[in-house]
Every structure is written in structure tokens, then in C-alpha cells.
Amino acid sequence: MPYQTQIQRIKTKLIAAQHADPDLEVFGADAHQYQLNAPIPMQKIIDFEQQHGIQLPIEYKLFLTEIGHAGESFSNSAAGPFYGIYPFGEQYQLFSNDFDQALLTNPTLLTPDTPHEIWQAQIQELYAENLSDYEYEQQEAKIFGGLFVIGSQGCGYSHALILNGIYTGKVVNISIDHDKPKFSDEAHFLDWYERWLDEVIDGNLQNTHAWFGYQMGGTESDLMQRYKNTQDHQLKYQILEGLNFKKSLTQDTLQQLLAYCPDENNENQIMILSLVSKHDAQRAVPYLEELLKTQLNTAVKLIHWYIEEDLPHWISRIYEYLPHVQDEETFRFACYILQKDEQQQFQQLKPFVQHPDFEIRKSTFYTFSFLNDKKPYETEFLHGLDSNEPSLLIQVLQAMQGLKTRAILKKLQALVVKFPYQDIEPDENGLRYYSADTDDLVYISSNISNVLKEYNLNHDSIQHINPETFEFNP
């Protein structure tokens, strides 16, 4: 058979993977321990196919009949990516409803290159007004037709096989929450499974939930060879994404990527600079300096994520560009960097407490929470306490811990009247339940209470004191 050589490789690699991961650090390995139970007879699969009127991909059937079936992992799954490979004929439906059979036999509409907007339009059909439960499930079975679930990734995500159409046999990552499916790069199940073993054995992968099957696979050398051999910018980006999930990259790879960088489109250039910043921060310095001038949002993200040395230099550069920041995301990442400023030159942030963007004001007060001495920022906190935005007011109250002044005390005295203390009675189990219309009031009043404790006051006692004569240790 044409697959016999690959089947023997997989059997050998299962043993090699166990030796490569003796401490079972790869996600899911502590449960499956790279073990599978004995294979099952082909007749069992044939009977299932005849019962359901489907044809399962030959590569999957050979895995079950010649390599192994079931094991000790989640739901008795066999060793495999994430939580492993389900026992055959169990939990193969994405949804459990009147259309279980249709989910197997309907034509497959999923494709690797379906535009996001088209996918969203299909999903929106599920939420059409006056759609009955029956019609909803029927439409769901249409969108996700031709799928056979083979394993769980946790949190409602699964890997499944395509049963019909031009992508028959490919593995696709799907979600019960209707996220856009993500096709794996491999041609069929055995290639997909062998790639998983190869990456475990190689050891150069990040141990995250979402690494396998969501990015292009292969060794660093394999991916770089593919990169050199294509002019397709989209394919190059997918290759760079694959490299991004490696624990480390060689200096030679980084040097080659930088050499290609000037001829790349902007998206690929950013990905290359991200890889260089991640694996050799010093080499990335001149490129980040240029990026600050042209793409501030990207620059502050890369600095925040990857740059740990010479922080005073980067902090001074962020302060220099801060007056030009107008969007919330750039400002938030800039603040992440400034929060590491040992000199705490946060006076340059003061104007932002009156910025028209609510989220920028919120990030400003969060940064003020890092201050060792908040007294010079009393005016800004007083302004924040006047906010009518509940979440901003909560952020101000949390950030001002340790700041005690008479002006602040006066403001708190007015706030306890505006936001009286709310205490929800516990049920028979001692649990408290909040409704949507009480959440803001409860959270605000509880944060006011936390601030008042610093004055040895509460919602009741503060209403009976004179802030001008009240004795406290400032």
C-alpha cells in the first residue's frame, strides 16, 4: 500500500516523541503520554460508513486500523494534538440536534480562502428575525456540512475531517461558537498527525493551546526554504506566522529575513521586525527607531512585547512622541512602557485626563496608579472623580489608593450621597447575585468604601464629619 512507509514512520515517531518529551510538557501529553490502544478492525468502520451513508478518508481509516485507536486522554482519546483523537464513532458531531446526519452528508461549503465578510454573512443568517429552532439547526447543518469531528481542543474548539468536495480528507479547526474555520496546511490526516509528531520531536515550538494546525508547519529550515521559493506575499506571511511560533530562530534566519525585508509589503515587513525583535532585540534597535517615526502603533507594541534592555532610552522616546498619539490602542501600549519609568515623569500625562477619548483617559489614570507620590496629581484625580462614566470613575478610585487630601475628602463626601452603599442580601448558600441595573452602583460604592477605609471612615460616618477640621495623617 502507498501509505505503509508513512505508517511505519508514524509508529517510530510516536516512540521518538515520547523520548523527546520525557517530562510530558507538550500540551495534552500529561494525559495521553503518547499512548494509543490497539487498532480496530476495518469492518467496524465499514459498518459505520454504510449506516451513515458516508465515506471516511482512507488516511484516517488506516490510522485507526493500523496504528491505534483510543487511549487514556480526554474522553478516552488516543495520543494526538490538543486533547487527542476521539475513539472512533464517538462525539463525531459538531452539534447535537435533529440534523446530526445532515452534518455528515451535506455538501461541504467550507473553504480555506472564504473571505471573513462572507463567512460573517453566512453566520448572520442564523440570527435572522423569527427563525425557528428547527430552521436555525437546519441552517447550521448547511453551513457546517460534511464535517466529521475527530478530537477536542477545549473551550468549544475541535478538529474535524472534511468528508466531501475538493478538500476531502483535510483537517479543519472549528468552533461551536461559529468562529471562521481554519484549515490545516497538510493534505490529509496522516500528514497532519505526522507533522504533530515532527514538531514535538523537533522541540522548537511554543507550548500554547493554539499552536498546532493554525499556523504553517515545518522546521525552521523547511519554512525558510519555502519562503525563498515563493513570490506570493500572502504565502510568505503564512510562513512568517509559522516561524513566529518557534521558540528560537537562528541568527542566520534573522539575517536573511532582514535582507528580504525592503522588498516585502508592509504587513510582511512588520512580521519580520516582530520576529527580529523577539529573538534578537539588539539587532532590531535601528529598525524600531525608524518605525517610531512612521508606524508608532506597531513600534510601541514591539517595544512593549520584546525590548527589556536600555528601557530609559525607549521611555524617553515614547515621551517624545506622546503628544502625537490620538488613538486609544497606541496610547495604551505607550503607557505600558511608561509604567516602567523609574523616574515616574508622569506629569507629561496630565493633559490626557481631559482627552476626548474615554479609553485614553482611563489608561492615564491606570498609569497614575503606579505613582509612588500621588500628591502632585491631586487636581487630575479631582477631575477624574467628576466623571459620569462608571468604569472610568471606578478606575480613578482604584488608582488613587494612598492619596489623602482634604479636597479629595470633600469629593468623597459628595460621592457617597450620589452613590449610596449597596449591599445585596446573600441567598441560603451565602451567595450574592447582582442584576445588570445594580452592577455599576455596587462596584462604585464598594470602591468608594475601599478609599474611605484609608481615612478610617465609611459611607455613614463620612456624612457626619467636617472635611476642613477632620484629623487624618496625610
Secondary structure as a PSIPRED ss2 file (coil, helix, strand):
# PSIPRED VFORMAT (PSIPRED V4.0)

   1 M C   1.000  0.000  0.000
   2 P C   1.000  0.000  0.000
   3 Y C   1.000  0.000  0.000
   4 Q H   0.000  1.000  0.000
   5 T H   0.000  1.000  0.000
   6 Q H   0.000  1.000  0.000
   7 I H   0.000  1.000  0.000
   8 Q H   0.000  1.000  0.000
   9 R H   0.000  1.000  0.000
  10 I H   0.000  1.000  0.000
  11 K H   0.000  1.000  0.000
  12 T H   0.000  1.000  0.000
  13 K H   0.000  1.000  0.000
  14 L H   0.000  1.000  0.000
  15 I H   0.000  1.000  0.000
  16 A H   0.000  1.000  0.000
  17 A H   0.000  1.000  0.000
  18 Q H   0.000  1.000  0.000
  19 H H   0.000  1.000  0.000
  20 A H   0.000  1.000  0.000
  21 D C   1.000  0.000  0.000
  22 P C   1.000  0.000  0.000
  23 D C   1.000  0.000  0.000
  24 L C   1.000  0.000  0.000
  25 E C   1.000  0.000  0.000
  26 V C   1.000  0.000  0.000
  27 F C   1.000  0.000  0.000
  28 G C   1.000  0.000  0.000
  29 A H   0.000  1.000  0.000
  30 D H   0.000  1.000  0.000
  31 A H   0.000  1.000  0.000
  32 H H   0.000  1.000  0.000
  33 Q C   1.000  0.000  0.000
  34 Y C   1.000  0.000  0.000
  35 Q C   1.000  0.000  0.000
  36 L C   1.000  0.000  0.000
  37 N C   1.000  0.000  0.000
  38 A C   1.000  0.000  0.000
  39 P C   1.000  0.000  0.000
  40 I C   1.000  0.000  0.000
  41 P C   1.000  0.000  0.000
  42 M H   0.000  1.000  0.000
  43 Q H   0.000  1.000  0.000
  44 K H   0.000  1.000  0.000
  45 I H   0.000  1.000  0.000
  46 I H   0.000  1.000  0.000
  47 D H   0.000  1.000  0.000
  48 F H   0.000  1.000  0.000
  49 E H   0.000  1.000  0.000
  50 Q H   0.000  1.000  0.000
  51 Q H   0.000  1.000  0.000
  52 H H   0.000  1.000  0.000
  53 G C   1.000  0.000  0.000
  54 I C   1.000  0.000  0.000
  55 Q C   1.000  0.000  0.000
  56 L C   1.000  0.000  0.000
  57 P C   1.000  0.000  0.000
  58 I H   0.000  1.000  0.000
  59 E H   0.000  1.000  0.000
  60 Y H   0.000  1.000  0.000
  61 K H   0.000  1.000  0.000
  62 L H   0.000  1.000  0.000
  63 F H   0.000  1.000  0.000
  64 L H   0.000  1.000  0.000
  65 T H   0.000  1.000  0.000
  66 E H   0.000  1.000  0.000
  67 I H   0.000  1.000  0.000
  68 G C   1.000  0.000  0.000
  69 H C   1.000  0.000  0.000
  70 A C   1.000  0.000  0.000
  71 G C   1.000  0.000  0.000
  72 E C   1.000  0.000  0.000
  73 S C   1.000  0.000  0.000
  74 F H   0.000  1.000  0.000
  75 S H   0.000  1.000  0.000
  76 N H   0.000  1.000  0.000
  77 S C   1.000  0.000  0.000
  78 A E   0.000  0.000  1.000
  79 A C   1.000  0.000  0.000
  80 G C   1.000  0.000  0.000
  81 P C   1.000  0.000  0.000
  82 F C   1.000  0.000  0.000
  83 Y C   1.000  0.000  0.000
  84 G C   1.000  0.000  0.000
  85 I E   0.000  0.000  1.000
  86 Y C   1.000  0.000  0.000
  87 P C   1.000  0.000  0.000
  88 F C   1.000  0.000  0.000
  89 G C   1.000  0.000  0.000
  90 E C   1.000  0.000  0.000
  91 Q C   1.000  0.000  0.000
  92 Y C   1.000  0.000  0.000
  93 Q C   1.000  0.000  0.000
  94 L C   1.000  0.000  0.000
  95 F C   1.000  0.000  0.000
  96 S C   1.000  0.000  0.000
  97 N C   1.000  0.000  0.000
  98 D C   1.000  0.000  0.000
  99 F C   1.000  0.000  0.000
 100 D H   0.000  1.000  0.000
 101 Q H   0.000  1.000  0.000
 102 A H   0.000  1.000  0.000
 103 L H   0.000  1.000  0.000
 104 L H   0.000  1.000  0.000
 105 T H   0.000  1.000  0.000
 106 N C   1.000  0.000  0.000
 107 P C   1.000  0.000  0.000
 108 T C   1.000  0.000  0.000
 109 L C   1.000  0.000  0.000
 110 L C   1.000  0.000  0.000
 111 T C   1.000  0.000  0.000
 112 P C   1.000  0.000  0.000
 113 D C   1.000  0.000  0.000
 114 T C   1.000  0.000  0.000
 115 P C   1.000  0.000  0.000
 116 H H   0.000  1.000  0.000
 117 E H   0.000  1.000  0.000
 118 I H   0.000  1.000  0.000
 119 W H   0.000  1.000  0.000
 120 Q H   0.000  1.000  0.000
 121 A H   0.000  1.000  0.000
 122 Q H   0.000  1.000  0.000
 123 I H   0.000  1.000  0.000
 124 Q H   0.000  1.000  0.000
 125 E H   0.000  1.000  0.000
 126 L H   0.000  1.000  0.000
 127 Y H   0.000  1.000  0.000
 128 A C   1.000  0.000  0.000
 129 E C   1.000  0.000  0.000
 130 N C   1.000  0.000  0.000
 131 L C   1.000  0.000  0.000
 132 S C   1.000  0.000  0.000
 133 D H   0.000  1.000  0.000
 134 Y H   0.000  1.000  0.000
 135 E H   0.000  1.000  0.000
 136 Y H   0.000  1.000  0.000
 137 E H   0.000  1.000  0.000
 138 Q H   0.000  1.000  0.000
 139 Q H   0.000  1.000  0.000
 140 E H   0.000  1.000  0.000
 141 A H   0.000  1.000  0.000
 142 K H   0.000  1.000  0.000
 143 I H   0.000  1.000  0.000
 144 F C   1.000  0.000  0.000
 145 G C   1.000  0.000  0.000
 146 G C   1.000  0.000  0.000
 147 L E   0.000  0.000  1.000
 148 F E   0.000  0.000  1.000
 149 V E   0.000  0.000  1.000
 150 I E   0.000  0.000  1.000
 151 G E   0.000  0.000  1.000
 152 S E   0.000  0.000  1.000
 153 Q E   0.000  0.000  1.000
 154 G E   0.000  0.000  1.000
 155 C C   1.000  0.000  0.000
 156 G C   1.000  0.000  0.000
 157 Y E   0.000  0.000  1.000
 158 S E   0.000  0.000  1.000
 159 H E   0.000  0.000  1.000
 160 A E   0.000  0.000  1.000
 161 L E   0.000  0.000  1.000
 162 I E   0.000  0.000  1.000
 163 L C   1.000  0.000  0.000
 164 N C   1.000  0.000  0.000
 165 G C   1.000  0.000  0.000
 166 I C   1.000  0.000  0.000
 167 Y C   1.000  0.000  0.000
 168 T C   1.000  0.000  0.000
 169 G C   1.000  0.000  0.000
 170 K C   1.000  0.000  0.000
 171 V E   0.000  0.000  1.000
 172 V E   0.000  0.000  1.000
 173 N E   0.000  0.000  1.000
 174 I E   0.000  0.000  1.000
 175 S E   0.000  0.000  1.000
 176 I C   1.000  0.000  0.000
 177 D C   1.000  0.000  0.000
 178 H C   1.000  0.000  0.000
 179 D C   1.000  0.000  0.000
 180 K C   1.000  0.000  0.000
 181 P C   1.000  0.000  0.000
 182 K E   0.000  0.000  1.000
 183 F E   0.000  0.000  1.000
 184 S C   1.000  0.000  0.000
 185 D C   1.000  0.000  0.000
 186 E C   1.000  0.000  0.000
 187 A C   1.000  0.000  0.000
 188 H C   1.000  0.000  0.000
 189 F H   0.000  1.000  0.000
 190 L H   0.000  1.000  0.000
 191 D H   0.000  1.000  0.000
 192 W H   0.000  1.000  0.000
 193 Y H   0.000  1.000  0.000
 194 E H   0.000  1.000  0.000
 195 R H   0.000  1.000  0.000
 196 W H   0.000  1.000  0.000
 197 L H   0.000  1.000  0.000
 198 D H   0.000  1.000  0.000
 199 E H   0.000  1.000  0.000
 200 V H   0.000  1.000  0.000
 201 I H   0.000  1.000  0.000
 202 D H   0.000  1.000  0.000
 203 G C   1.000  0.000  0.000
 204 N C   1.000  0.000  0.000
 205 L C   1.000  0.000  0.000
 206 Q C   1.000  0.000  0.000
 207 N C   1.000  0.000  0.000
 208 T C   1.000  0.000  0.000
 209 H C   1.000  0.000  0.000
 210 A C   1.000  0.000  0.000
 211 W C   1.000  0.000  0.000
 212 F C   1.000  0.000  0.000
 213 G C   1.000  0.000  0.000
 214 Y C   1.000  0.000  0.000
 215 Q C   1.000  0.000  0.000
 216 M C   1.000  0.000  0.000
 217 G C   1.000  0.000  0.000
 218 G C   1.000  0.000  0.000
 219 T C   1.000  0.000  0.000
 220 E H   0.000  1.000  0.000
 221 S H   0.000  1.000  0.000
 222 D H   0.000  1.000  0.000
 223 L H   0.000  1.000  0.000
 224 M H   0.000  1.000  0.000
 225 Q H   0.000  1.000  0.000
 226 R H   0.000  1.000  0.000
 227 Y H   0.000  1.000  0.000
 228 K H   0.000  1.000  0.000
 229 N C   1.000  0.000  0.000
 230 T C   1.000  0.000  0.000
 231 Q C   1.000  0.000  0.000
 232 D C   1.000  0.000  0.000
 233 H H   0.000  1.000  0.000
 234 Q H   0.000  1.000  0.000
 235 L H   0.000  1.000  0.000
 236 K H   0.000  1.000  0.000
 237 Y H   0.000  1.000  0.000
 238 Q H   0.000  1.000  0.000
 239 I H   0.000  1.000  0.000
 240 L H   0.000  1.000  0.000
 241 E H   0.000  1.000  0.000
 242 G H   0.000  1.000  0.000
 243 L H   0.000  1.000  0.000
 244 N H   0.000  1.000  0.000
 245 F C   1.000  0.000  0.000
 246 K C   1.000  0.000  0.000
 247 K C   1.000  0.000  0.000
 248 S C   1.000  0.000  0.000
 249 L C   1.000  0.000  0.000
 250 T C   1.000  0.000  0.000
 251 Q H   0.000  1.000  0.000
 252 D H   0.000  1.000  0.000
 253 T H   0.000  1.000  0.000
 254 L H   0.000  1.000  0.000
 255 Q H   0.000  1.000  0.000
 256 Q H   0.000  1.000  0.000
 257 L H   0.000  1.000  0.000
 258 L H   0.000  1.000  0.000
 259 A H   0.000  1.000  0.000
 260 Y H   0.000  1.000  0.000
 261 C H   0.000  1.000  0.000
 262 P H   0.000  1.000  0.000
 263 D H   0.000  1.000  0.000
 264 E C   1.000  0.000  0.000
 265 N C   1.000  0.000  0.000
 266 N H   0.000  1.000  0.000
 267 E H   0.000  1.000  0.000
 268 N H   0.000  1.000  0.000
 269 Q H   0.000  1.000  0.000
 270 I H   0.000  1.000  0.000
 271 M H   0.000  1.000  0.000
 272 I H   0.000  1.000  0.000
 273 L H   0.000  1.000  0.000
 274 S H   0.000  1.000  0.000
 275 L H   0.000  1.000  0.000
 276 V H   0.000  1.000  0.000
 277 S H   0.000  1.000  0.000
 278 K H   0.000  1.000  0.000
 279 H H   0.000  1.000  0.000
 280 D C   1.000  0.000  0.000
 281 A H   0.000  1.000  0.000
 282 Q H   0.000  1.000  0.000
 283 R H   0.000  1.000  0.000
 284 A H   0.000  1.000  0.000
 285 V H   0.000  1.000  0.000
 286 P H   0.000  1.000  0.000
 287 Y H   0.000  1.000  0.000
 288 L H   0.000  1.000  0.000
 289 E H   0.000  1.000  0.000
 290 E H   0.000  1.000  0.000
 291 L H   0.000  1.000  0.000
 292 L H   0.000  1.000  0.000
 293 K H   0.000  1.000  0.000
 294 T H   0.000  1.000  0.000
 295 Q C   1.000  0.000  0.000
 296 L H   0.000  1.000  0.000
 297 N H   0.000  1.000  0.000
 298 T H   0.000  1.000  0.000
 299 A H   0.000  1.000  0.000
 300 V H   0.000  1.000  0.000
 301 K H   0.000  1.000  0.000
 302 L H   0.000  1.000  0.000
 303 I H   0.000  1.000  0.000
 304 H H   0.000  1.000  0.000
 305 W H   0.000  1.000  0.000
 306 Y H   0.000  1.000  0.000
 307 I C   1.000  0.000  0.000
 308 E C   1.000  0.000  0.000
 309 E C   1.000  0.000  0.000
 310 D C   1.000  0.000  0.000
 311 L H   0.000  1.000  0.000
 312 P H   0.000  1.000  0.000
 313 H H   0.000  1.000  0.000
 314 W H   0.000  1.000  0.000
 315 I H   0.000  1.000  0.000
 316 S H   0.000  1.000  0.000
 317 R H   0.000  1.000  0.000
 318 I H   0.000  1.000  0.000
 319 Y H   0.000  1.000  0.000
 320 E H   0.000  1.000  0.000
 321 Y H   0.000  1.000  0.000
 322 L H   0.000  1.000  0.000
 323 P H   0.000  1.000  0.000
 324 H H   0.000  1.000  0.000
 325 V C   1.000  0.000  0.000
 326 Q C   1.000  0.000  0.000
 327 D C   1.000  0.000  0.000
 328 E H   0.000  1.000  0.000
 329 E H   0.000  1.000  0.000
 330 T H   0.000  1.000  0.000
 331 F H   0.000  1.000  0.000
 332 R H   0.000  1.000  0.000
 333 F H   0.000  1.000  0.000
 334 A H   0.000  1.000  0.000
 335 C H   0.000  1.000  0.000
 336 Y H   0.000  1.000  0.000
 337 I H   0.000  1.000  0.000
 338 L H   0.000  1.000  0.000
 339 Q C   1.000  0.000  0.000
 340 K C   1.000  0.000  0.000
 341 D C   1.000  0.000  0.000
 342 E C   1.000  0.000  0.000
 343 Q C   1.000  0.000  0.000
 344 Q C   1.000  0.000  0.000
 345 Q C   1.000  0.000  0.000
 346 F H   0.000  1.000  0.000
 347 Q H   0.000  1.000  0.000
 348 Q H   0.000  1.000  0.000
 349 L H   0.000  1.000  0.000
 350 K H   0.000  1.000  0.000
 351 P H   0.000  1.000  0.000
 352 F H   0.000  1.000  0.000
 353 V H   0.000  1.000  0.000
 354 Q H   0.000  1.000  0.000
 355 H C   1.000  0.000  0.000
 356 P C   1.000  0.000  0.000
 357 D C   1.000  0.000  0.000
 358 F H   0.000  1.000  0.000
 359 E H   0.000  1.000  0.000
 360 I H   0.000  1.000  0.000
 361 R H   0.000  1.000  0.000
 362 K H   0.000  1.000  0.000
 363 S H   0.000  1.000  0.000
 364 T H   0.000  1.000  0.000
 365 F H   0.000  1.000  0.000
 366 Y H   0.000  1.000  0.000
 367 T H   0.000  1.000  0.000
 368 F H   0.000  1.000  0.000
 369 S C   1.000  0.000  0.000
 370 F C   1.000  0.000  0.000
 371 L C   1.000  0.000  0.000
 372 N C   1.000  0.000  0.000
 373 D C   1.000  0.000  0.000
 374 K C   1.000  0.000  0.000
 375 K H   0.000  1.000  0.000
 376 P H   0.000  1.000  0.000
 377 Y H   0.000  1.000  0.000
 378 E H   0.000  1.000  0.000
 379 T H   0.000  1.000  0.000
 380 E H   0.000  1.000  0.000
 381 F H   0.000  1.000  0.000
 382 L H   0.000  1.000  0.000
 383 H H   0.000  1.000  0.000
 384 G H   0.000  1.000  0.000
 385 L C   1.000  0.000  0.000
 386 D C   1.000  0.000  0.000
 387 S C   1.000  0.000  0.000
 388 N C   1.000  0.000  0.000
 389 E C   1.000  0.000  0.000
 390 P H   0.000  1.000  0.000
 391 S H   0.000  1.000  0.000
 392 L H   0.000  1.000  0.000
 393 L H   0.000  1.000  0.000
 394 I H   0.000  1.000  0.000
 395 Q H   0.000  1.000  0.000
 396 V H   0.000  1.000  0.000
 397 L H   0.000  1.000  0.000
 398 Q H   0.000  1.000  0.000
 399 A H   0.000  1.000  0.000
 400 M C   1.000  0.000  0.000
 401 Q C   1.000  0.000  0.000
 402 G C   1.000  0.000  0.000
 403 L C   1.000  0.000  0.000
 404 K C   1.000  0.000  0.000
 405 T C   1.000  0.000  0.000
 406 R H   0.000  1.000  0.000
 407 A H   0.000  1.000  0.000
 408 I H   0.000  1.000  0.000
 409 L H   0.000  1.000  0.000
 410 K H   0.000  1.000  0.000
 411 K H   0.000  1.000  0.000
 412 L H   0.000  1.000  0.000
 413 Q H   0.000  1.000  0.000
 414 A H   0.000  1.000  0.000
 415 L H   0.000  1.000  0.000
 416 V H   0.000  1.000  0.000
 417 V H   0.000  1.000  0.000
 418 K H   0.000  1.000  0.000
 419 F C   1.000  0.000  0.000
 420 P C   1.000  0.000  0.000
 421 Y C   1.000  0.000  0.000
 422 Q C   1.000  0.000  0.000
 423 D C   1.000  0.000  0.000
 424 I C   1.000  0.000  0.000
 425 E C   1.000  0.000  0.000
 426 P C   1.000  0.000  0.000
 427 D C   1.000  0.000  0.000
 428 E C   1.000  0.000  0.000
 429 N C   1.000  0.000  0.000
 430 G C   1.000  0.000  0.000
 431 L C   1.000  0.000  0.000
 432 R C   1.000  0.000  0.000
 433 Y C   1.000  0.000  0.000
 434 Y C   1.000  0.000  0.000
 435 S C   1.000  0.000  0.000
 436 A H   0.000  1.000  0.000
 437 D H   0.000  1.000  0.000
 438 T H   0.000  1.000  0.000
 439 D H   0.000  1.000  0.000
 440 D H   0.000  1.000  0.000
 441 L H   0.000  1.000  0.000
 442 V H   0.000  1.000  0.000
 443 Y H   0.000  1.000  0.000
 444 I H   0.000  1.000  0.000
 445 S H   0.000  1.000  0.000
 446 S H   0.000  1.000  0.000
 447 N H   0.000  1.000  0.000
 448 I H   0.000  1.000  0.000
 449 S H   0.000  1.000  0.000
 450 N H   0.000  1.000  0.000
 451 V H   0.000  1.000  0.000
 452 L H   0.000  1.000  0.000
 453 K H   0.000  1.000  0.000
 454 E C   1.000  0.000  0.000
 455 Y C   1.000  0.000  0.000
 456 N C   1.000  0.000  0.000
 457 L C   1.000  0.000  0.000
 458 N C   1.000  0.000  0.000
 459 H C   1.000  0.000  0.000
 460 D C   1.000  0.000  0.000
 461 S H   0.000  1.000  0.000
 462 I H   0.000  1.000  0.000
 463 Q H   0.000  1.000  0.000
 464 H H   0.000  1.000  0.000
 465 I C   1.000  0.000  0.000
 466 N C   1.000  0.000  0.000
 467 P C   1.000  0.000  0.000
 468 E C   1.000  0.000  0.000
 469 T C   1.000  0.000  0.000
 470 F C   1.000  0.000  0.000
 471 E C   1.000  0.000  0.000
 472 F C   1.000  0.000  0.000
 473 N C   1.000  0.000  0.000
 474 P C   1.000  0.000  0.000
